[in-house]
Amino acid sequence: MIVRVGAGHQHNHGRATATATGRHSGRLTVVLAIVLAVLAVEVIGAWLSSSLALLADAGHMLTDAAGITLALIAARLARRPPSPRRTFGWQRVEILAAALNGLLLLGVAAYVLVAAVGRLREPTEVEGPLVIFVAALGLIANTIGLLLLRRGQRESLNIRGAYLEVLGDLLGSVAALAAGLVVTLTGFDRADPIASLMIVALIVPRAAGLLREAGHVLLEGTPPGVDLDHVRAHILAVPGVSDVHDLHVWTITSGRHVVSAHVVVGAARLREDCAGDLGATGGVLDELTTCLAHHFDVAHSTFQLEPATHRDHEPRLH
């Protein structure tokens, strides 16, 4: 009888499938075209109107364009099949792209912060009506972008990064529009750098949150919403399983969770599986993988099945 077996289960068995980002790449492409068009309009408008708020929003949109481009490249790379060198393929590239987007956002925020402080000390005359016109165009375009990405941002961290950037752009357009109205109606030119500081206040928390989520994935933390004790309880509920240790759950890329564990199986269950012509482990493995795939949306699970006597050979149990 086989008493110790390492076993794995994977639904695609080496065949590349579309990631969450890949499934929404068409919408990302449309949003990229919108962002590039608004970016060009805002750069010209900022130059003609001397508006730092428009320039700040344009800088934010430049990082959006770079971020969405990275997301599209990452989605394409993530479709590459696994290889002996990269056994999970290139799926983790999407998380690296999300982290880079967060860093780009922080860089833009730092630049705008320094420029806004300078403008508060020495105000520059701003063409309010032009700012209003350009900001209104940006507001409409960003609203369309948000609607296109609303569904995908719930499925992919990479798309969520793009969604948050477009949301920041929308709020930035609102701030620039408000600044244009104040300058036009009152002549208070410092309203423009004040609006820029408001945009910075919107960018930083979203960039920090994106970096925190990407870092959690890169450090192979337990996925949000997955209770390790709950997973353990489901494994222990499989008939014949008496213990589980060295249990790990982590994320390869958004929506792709992985589980590995050492599972102690009673001798009676092992004999029962053998009698049913399932080998020493087939029945237990089928129940374990089906349970985790159904209850926790696990894309890949690996179990080492052990008899209770193997405990004496384990130097350290988790």
C-alpha atoms as one frame of an Amber mdcrd trajectory, in Angstrom:
protein
   0.000   0.000   0.000   1.193   3.496  -0.763   1.211   5.375   2.525   2.700
   8.708   1.524   1.846  10.504  -1.685   2.495  14.010  -2.958  -0.349  15.036
  -5.200  -1.391  18.132  -7.130  -4.493  19.280  -8.909  -4.741  21.968 -11.541
  -7.625  22.686 -13.888  -5.669  23.852 -16.918  -2.687  21.450 -16.641  -0.120
  23.746 -18.219  -2.450  25.387 -20.699  -2.495  29.195 -20.570  -5.868  30.798
 -19.871  -6.968  34.415 -19.818  -6.501  36.195 -16.517  -9.049  38.622 -15.089
  -7.147  41.492 -16.709  -7.019  39.666 -20.026 -10.780  39.186 -20.072 -11.258
  42.966 -19.893  -8.350  43.994 -22.149 -10.729  45.326 -24.818 -12.266  47.787
 -22.363  -8.798  48.747 -21.141  -7.781  49.553 -24.718 -10.796  51.853 -25.177
 -10.046  53.595 -21.867  -6.401  54.041 -22.936  -7.533  55.806 -26.129  -9.820
  58.105 -24.100  -7.047  58.892 -21.605  -4.541  59.742 -24.346  -7.038  62.072
 -26.053  -7.858  63.910 -22.808  -4.155  64.047 -21.902  -3.359  65.882 -25.133
  -6.226  68.354 -24.585  -5.217  69.013 -20.951  -1.534  69.582 -21.778  -2.494
  72.150 -24.421  -5.080  73.691 -22.098  -2.607  73.899 -19.206  -0.051  75.633
 -21.439  -2.550  78.146 -22.815  -4.243  78.882 -19.463  -1.186  78.648 -17.131
  -3.239  76.306 -14.922  -1.312  74.091 -12.509  -4.521  72.194 -11.702  -4.874
  71.171 -15.350  -1.175  70.323 -15.515  -1.523  68.202 -12.371  -4.478  66.364
 -13.841  -2.577  65.929 -17.125   0.378  64.476 -15.201  -1.983  62.129 -13.442
  -3.441  61.088 -16.801   0.063  60.498 -18.153   0.645  57.950 -15.387  -2.798
  56.519 -16.174  -1.771  55.994 -19.788   1.494  54.384 -18.683  -0.312  52.267
 -16.104  -2.982  51.037 -18.521  -0.298  50.267 -21.099   1.553  48.242 -18.462
  -1.685  46.454 -17.582  -2.267  45.492 -21.213   1.323  44.294 -21.635   1.079
  42.336 -18.373  -2.194  40.722 -19.485  -0.562  39.551 -22.701   2.504  38.209
 -20.874   0.272  36.468 -18.321  -1.207  34.344 -21.110   2.146  32.728 -21.793
   2.079  29.072 -20.740   4.127  27.730 -17.807   7.643  26.528 -18.527  10.328
  24.599 -16.605  11.871  27.961 -15.684   8.600  29.717 -14.757   6.262  27.017
 -13.494   3.350  29.434 -12.999   4.057  31.281 -16.234   4.089  35.100 -16.248
   0.883  35.701 -14.311   2.631  37.522 -11.462   3.632  40.270 -13.959   0.141
  41.755 -13.494   0.840  42.335  -9.795   4.218  43.912 -10.572   2.456  46.255
 -13.028  -0.044  47.238 -10.328   2.812  48.006  -7.908   4.579  50.106 -10.548
   1.349  52.037 -11.142   1.229  52.873  -7.433   4.808  54.159  -7.515   4.072
  56.309 -10.586   1.085  57.848  -8.826   3.207  58.753  -5.798   5.815  60.332
  -8.078   3.196  62.542  -9.757   1.787  63.524  -6.359   5.232  64.601  -5.131
   5.832  66.750  -8.226   2.441  68.468  -8.015   2.882  69.088  -4.284   6.165
  70.940  -4.818   4.764  72.956  -7.741   1.591  73.872  -5.833   3.546  75.213
  -2.855   5.536  77.410  -5.229   2.356  78.728  -6.863   0.834  79.552  -3.474
   3.847  81.723  -2.684   3.941  83.386  -6.107   0.520  83.142  -7.823   0.375
  82.973 -11.623  -2.469  84.476 -13.634  -4.833  81.732 -14.817  -7.290  81.766
 -17.762 -10.396  80.593 -15.890 -12.830  80.040 -18.824 -10.344  77.835 -20.675
  -9.731  75.803 -17.512 -13.490  75.286 -17.141 -13.841  74.060 -20.726 -10.943
  71.620 -20.608 -11.841  70.319 -17.140 -15.418  69.675 -18.263 -14.161  67.593
 -21.204 -11.946  65.633 -18.814 -14.876  65.054 -16.474 -17.018  63.569 -19.259
 -14.210  61.362 -20.595 -13.260  60.039 -17.159 -16.887  59.209 -16.377 -17.009
  57.053 -19.519 -13.740  55.367 -18.480 -15.082  54.559 -15.010 -18.206  52.967
 -16.456 -16.078  50.794 -18.759 -13.836  49.548 -15.928 -16.441  49.274 -13.147
 -17.037  45.550 -13.570 -13.436  44.485 -14.176 -12.059  46.310 -11.117 -13.916
  43.838  -8.863 -12.047  40.912 -10.456  -8.491  42.137 -11.073  -6.033  44.093
  -8.928  -4.410  45.338 -12.116  -7.705  46.728 -13.465  -8.527  48.091 -10.015
  -5.326  50.117 -10.248  -6.440  51.548 -13.594  -9.945  52.148 -12.214  -8.593
  54.050  -9.200  -6.384  56.150 -11.458  -9.338  57.085 -13.670 -11.389  57.822
 -10.550  -8.588  60.093  -9.357  -8.628  61.785 -12.755 -12.367  62.347 -12.512
 -12.037  63.929  -9.097  -9.089  65.923 -10.395 -11.249  67.220 -13.232 -13.870
  68.261 -10.676 -11.188  70.110  -8.683  -9.845  71.816 -11.808 -13.385  72.768
 -12.862 -14.039  74.275  -9.435 -10.750  76.186  -9.593 -11.648  77.557 -13.033
 -15.014  78.727 -11.773 -13.469  80.455  -8.718 -10.793  82.163 -10.824 -13.359
  83.301 -13.409 -15.866  84.602 -10.871 -13.521  86.091  -8.251 -10.092  86.495
  -9.838  -8.565  84.480  -6.956  -5.644  82.829  -8.791  -4.513  80.845  -5.736
  -7.613  78.674  -6.207  -5.657  76.848  -8.935  -2.760  75.564  -6.736  -5.251
  74.869  -3.938  -7.151  72.607  -6.347  -3.835  70.948  -7.219  -3.257  70.137
  -3.546  -6.735  68.623  -3.422  -5.798  66.395  -6.346  -2.648  65.296  -4.460
  -4.801  64.453  -1.434  -6.903  62.226  -3.689  -3.959  60.522  -5.378  -1.845
  59.535  -2.351  -4.323  57.308  -0.430  -5.241  55.407  -3.595  -1.606  54.906
  -4.554  -0.763  53.723  -1.026  -3.706  51.300  -1.019  -2.696  49.862  -4.391
   0.903  49.383  -3.223  -0.316  47.736  -0.020  -2.478  45.240  -1.914   0.229
  44.471  -4.478   2.806  44.048  -1.701   0.521  41.604   0.124   0.310  39.437
  -2.997   4.062  39.639  -3.679   4.768  38.606  -0.068   2.411  35.634  -0.627
   0.026  36.671   2.125  -3.284  34.916   2.642  -5.776  36.352   0.113  -8.261
  38.879   1.536 -11.553  37.200   2.314  -9.967  33.771   2.811 -10.076  32.554
   6.409  -7.302  29.997   6.920  -9.195  28.393   9.813 -12.215  28.039   7.524
 -10.076  26.315   4.879  -8.636  24.016   7.538 -12.144  23.126   8.747 -13.241
  22.182   5.220 -10.218  19.920   4.773 -10.823  18.234   8.126 -14.470  17.669
   7.173 -13.460  15.280   4.365 -14.130  11.706   5.550 -10.964   9.936   6.659
  -8.917  13.124   7.194  -7.711  13.393  10.800  -5.309  16.326  10.652  -3.833
  19.012   8.392  -0.623  20.995   8.786   1.781  23.099   6.705  -1.312  24.754
   5.241  -0.551  27.677   2.923  -2.873  29.807   0.785  -1.562  32.555  -1.482
  -2.315  34.391  -4.732  -0.469  34.101  -8.034  -2.403  36.938  -9.670  -5.838
  38.427  -9.140  -8.446  35.672  -8.929  -5.861  32.838  -8.988  -5.542  31.374
  -5.480  -3.222  28.478  -4.644  -3.359  26.033  -1.717  -0.789  23.541  -0.454
  -1.057  21.349   2.641   0.043  18.146   4.362  -3.082  16.082   5.038  -3.127
  13.166   7.481  -5.433  10.365   6.304  -6.542   7.406   8.425  -5.467   3.889
   7.454  -9.092   2.784   7.119  -9.808   5.434   4.448  -6.655   4.496   2.564
  -7.707   0.831   2.541 -11.218   1.817   1.443  -9.874   3.792  -1.537  -7.672
   0.877  -2.523 -10.628  -1.520  -2.346 -12.632   0.821  -4.571  -9.891   0.706
  -7.228  -9.040   4.377  -6.687  -5.427   3.812  -5.782  -4.270   4.759  -2.299
  -5.357   8.379  -2.567  -7.624   9.081  -5.528 -10.862   9.345  -3.571  -9.463
  11.657  -0.896  -7.748  13.889  -3.447 -10.883  14.235  -5.552 -12.919  15.279
  -2.521 -10.273  17.740  -1.298  -9.734  19.482  -4.624 -13.455  19.618  -5.439
 -14.220  21.079  -2.003 -11.599  23.845  -2.200 -12.365  24.717  -5.828 -16.077
  25.008  -5.011 -15.915  26.859  -1.688 -12.773  28.994  -2.115 -12.366  29.322
  -5.915  -8.921  27.715  -5.748  -7.233  27.495  -9.160  -4.467  25.122  -8.071
  -4.150  22.857  -5.042  -1.361  20.530  -3.945  -1.748  17.996  -1.138   0.744
  15.670   0.474  -1.259  12.777   1.928   0.300  11.123   4.962  -0.560   8.351
   7.428  -0.657   9.291  11.094   2.675   7.507  11.666   4.441  10.042   9.455
   4.088  12.638  12.194   7.199  11.255  13.875   9.247  12.162  10.774   8.098
  15.787  10.619  10.707  18.087  12.239   8.226  20.937  12.604   4.468  21.126
  12.224   2.590  24.325  11.335
